[in-house]
Amino acid sequence: MSVGKMWRLAAAVAASGALIVSGCSSSTDSAGPSTSTTAANASKVDEIANTVPEDIKSSGKLIVGVNIPYAPNEFKDETGKIVGFDVDLMNAIAATLGLTPEYREADFAKIIPSIQGDSFNVGMSSFTDTKEREASVDFVTYFSAGTSWAQKPGAGINPTDACGKKVAVQATTTQEVDELPAKSKACTDAGKPAIEIIPFDGQDAATNAVVLGQADAMSADSPVISYAIKQSNGKLEQAGEIFDSAPYGWPVKKGSPLAQSLQKALEHLIESGDYKTIASNWGVENGMIDKPVINGAVS
């Protein structure tokens, strides 16, 4: 299964917003970036808003199904407010369409059926756009995610040759279940020492392990790594390149013209620079795309 799919099906465990801040301790900051994005400044574009299906347009609302938490994309801050990269971007999308987003929490597995049943207009939960899912709903791509590694600055870790290294990872993710065991086996098959895989219940603990020198590196979904690096205040850097990339997409009902509306709205935000500002604010600019497409699954 793809990275996003495996991650999101994993025992309801998701990346935590609690990441290391100043000082080498386990201090956390779950509120995300303190700077504001341009999301609230996005305004209605009549030409695009007029493409919204009449039933949604007349309601004035965009009903968004979301599963929490998955920092930095969607999680709750200390006040219980739903925040994140996906949230800021969807707020800007809704504003462009002249709609007010209404976020409704649901089990991840129930979001697509709820879209098919007209309870939700769109899903916003870091869905990997896959051929299998495209049989049930249409997707509008908005981001590219893969697996990425982080290390302490200058550590010189090579994700393609980490034999004998200690690698932290969140338990039950595809990185623990598939990626690292395969890489470790390649090491031992070549007569080299195995990778020591160190699993943690939460991503924050895996991050802290690298900062504190208890692990040489960590592996996770690329937006999670990017966010951890941004929040680390220079204590972490990316090791190697992002790999096994696949598109994230917003699922909508099969055949719904809402897909074209979302696509046009995102094209507008890309052209205006708001998309880049929002992504940069959350430290996930490495996953930005140039052009959204409808049903862009690679597998």
Solvent accessible surface area in square Angstrom, and as a share of the most:
residue,aa,sasa,rsa
1,M,144,0.64
2,S,25,0.16
3,V,18,0.11
4,G,5,0.05
5,K,28,0.12
6,M,35,0.16
7,W,2,0.01
8,R,18,0.07
9,L,87,0.43
10,A,10,0.08
11,A,76,0.59
12,A,102,0.79
13,V,47,0.27
14,A,17,0.13
15,A,0,0.00
16,S,34,0.22
17,G,8,0.07
18,A,17,0.13
19,L,2,0.01
20,I,1,0.00
21,V,33,0.19
22,S,80,0.52
23,G,40,0.38
24,C,91,0.54
25,S,47,0.30
26,S,81,0.52
27,S,53,0.34
28,T,74,0.43
29,D,41,0.21
30,S,34,0.22
31,A,43,0.34
32,G,6,0.05
33,P,26,0.17
34,S,120,0.77
35,T,90,0.52
36,S,104,0.67
37,T,20,0.12
38,T,37,0.21
39,A,5,0.04
40,A,100,0.77
41,N,118,0.60
42,A,14,0.11
43,S,78,0.50
44,K,117,0.49
45,V,39,0.22
46,D,91,0.47
47,E,141,0.63
48,I,17,0.09
49,A,4,0.03
50,N,102,0.53
51,T,50,0.29
52,V,5,0.03
53,P,23,0.14
54,E,116,0.52
55,D,105,0.54
56,I,13,0.07
57,K,73,0.31
58,S,87,0.56
59,S,67,0.43
60,G,29,0.28
61,K,95,0.40
62,L,0,0.00
63,I,22,0.11
64,V,0,0.00
65,G,0,0.00
66,V,0,0.00
67,N,32,0.16
68,I,32,0.16
69,P,57,0.36
70,Y,1,0.00
71,A,1,0.01
72,P,0,0.00
73,N,1,0.00
74,E,0,0.00
75,F,5,0.02
76,K,83,0.35
77,D,28,0.15
78,E,138,0.62
79,T,120,0.69
80,G,42,0.41
81,K,133,0.56
82,I,30,0.15
83,V,22,0.13
84,G,0,0.00
85,F,0,0.00
86,D,1,0.00
87,V,5,0.03
88,D,24,0.12
89,L,0,0.00
90,M,0,0.00
91,N,48,0.24
92,A,0,0.00
93,I,0,0.00
94,A,0,0.00
95,A,26,0.20
96,T,0,0.00
97,L,4,0.02
98,G,38,0.36
99,L,12,0.06
100,T,86,0.50
101,P,34,0.21
102,E,51,0.23
103,Y,51,0.20
104,R,102,0.37
105,E,94,0.42
106,A,25,0.19
107,D,82,0.42
108,F,20,0.08
109,A,75,0.58
110,K,121,0.51
111,I,0,0.00
112,I,24,0.12
113,P,75,0.47
114,S,26,0.17
115,I,1,0.01
116,Q,78,0.35
117,G,54,0.52
118,D,97,0.50
119,S,61,0.39
120,F,16,0.07
121,N,35,0.18
122,V,0,0.00
123,G,0,0.00
124,M,1,0.00
125,S,0,0.00
126,S,0,0.00
127,F,3,0.01
128,T,2,0.01
129,D,2,0.01
130,T,10,0.06
131,K,118,0.50
132,E,121,0.54
133,R,23,0.08
134,E,21,0.10
135,A,87,0.67
136,S,42,0.27
137,V,0,0.00
138,D,14,0.07
139,F,0,0.00
140,V,0,0.00
141,T,5,0.03
142,Y,1,0.00
143,F,1,0.01
144,S,37,0.24
145,A,6,0.04
146,G,0,0.00
147,T,3,0.02
148,S,1,0.01
149,W,0,0.00
150,A,0,0.00
151,Q,11,0.05
152,K,87,0.37
153,P,73,0.46
154,G,71,0.68
155,A,50,0.39
156,G,67,0.64
157,I,15,0.08
158,N,73,0.37
159,P,7,0.04
160,T,118,0.69
161,D,73,0.38
162,A,2,0.02
163,C,26,0.16
164,G,42,0.40
165,K,77,0.32
166,K,89,0.38
167,V,0,0.00
168,A,0,0.00
169,V,1,0.00
170,Q,1,0.00
171,A,21,0.16
172,T,51,0.29
173,T,1,0.01
174,T,11,0.06
175,Q,0,0.00
176,E,42,0.19
177,V,72,0.41
178,D,70,0.36
179,E,24,0.11
180,L,0,0.00
181,P,51,0.32
182,A,64,0.50
183,K,46,0.20
184,S,14,0.09
185,K,126,0.53
186,A,61,0.47
187,C,7,0.04
188,T,70,0.41
189,D,101,0.52
190,A,70,0.54
191,G,71,0.68
192,K,95,0.40
193,P,90,0.56
194,A,48,0.37
195,I,9,0.05
196,E,89,0.40
197,I,50,0.25
198,I,38,0.19
199,P,66,0.41
200,F,49,0.21
201,D,128,0.66
202,G,16,0.15
203,Q,0,0.00
204,D,33,0.17
205,A,39,0.30
206,A,0,0.00
207,T,0,0.00
208,N,16,0.08
209,A,1,0.01
210,V,0,0.00
211,V,2,0.01
212,L,73,0.36
213,G,51,0.49
214,Q,107,0.48
215,A,5,0.04
216,D,53,0.28
217,A,0,0.00
218,M,0,0.00
219,S,0,0.00
220,A,0,0.00
221,D,0,0.00
222,S,4,0.03
223,P,1,0.01
224,V,4,0.02
225,I,0,0.00
226,S,10,0.07
227,Y,2,0.01
228,A,0,0.00
229,I,41,0.21
230,K,85,0.36
231,Q,21,0.09
232,S,0,0.00
233,N,98,0.50
234,G,56,0.54
235,K,45,0.19
236,L,6,0.03
237,E,60,0.27
238,Q,51,0.23
239,A,2,0.01
240,G,41,0.40
241,E,141,0.63
242,I,47,0.24
243,F,55,0.23
244,D,99,0.52
245,S,57,0.37
246,A,13,0.10
247,P,18,0.11
248,Y,3,0.01
249,G,1,0.01
250,W,1,0.00
251,P,0,0.00
252,V,0,0.00
253,K,83,0.35
254,K,99,0.42
255,G,66,0.64
256,S,24,0.15
257,P,73,0.46
258,L,2,0.01
259,A,1,0.01
260,Q,84,0.37
261,S,0,0.00
262,L,0,0.00
263,Q,34,0.15
264,K,89,0.38
265,A,0,0.00
266,L,0,0.00
267,E,46,0.21
268,H,59,0.26
269,L,1,0.01
270,I,46,0.24
271,E,147,0.66
272,S,62,0.40
273,G,29,0.28
274,D,25,0.13
275,Y,4,0.02
276,K,124,0.53
277,T,56,0.32
278,I,0,0.00
279,A,0,0.00
280,S,41,0.27
281,N,18,0.09
282,W,12,0.04
283,G,11,0.11
284,V,1,0.00
285,E,72,0.32
286,N,92,0.47
287,G,4,0.04
288,M,62,0.28
289,I,32,0.16
290,D,137,0.71
291,K,129,0.55
292,P,0,0.00
293,V,60,0.35
294,I,49,0.25
295,N,52,0.27
296,G,21,0.20
297,A,12,0.09
298,V,103,0.59
299,S,88,0.57
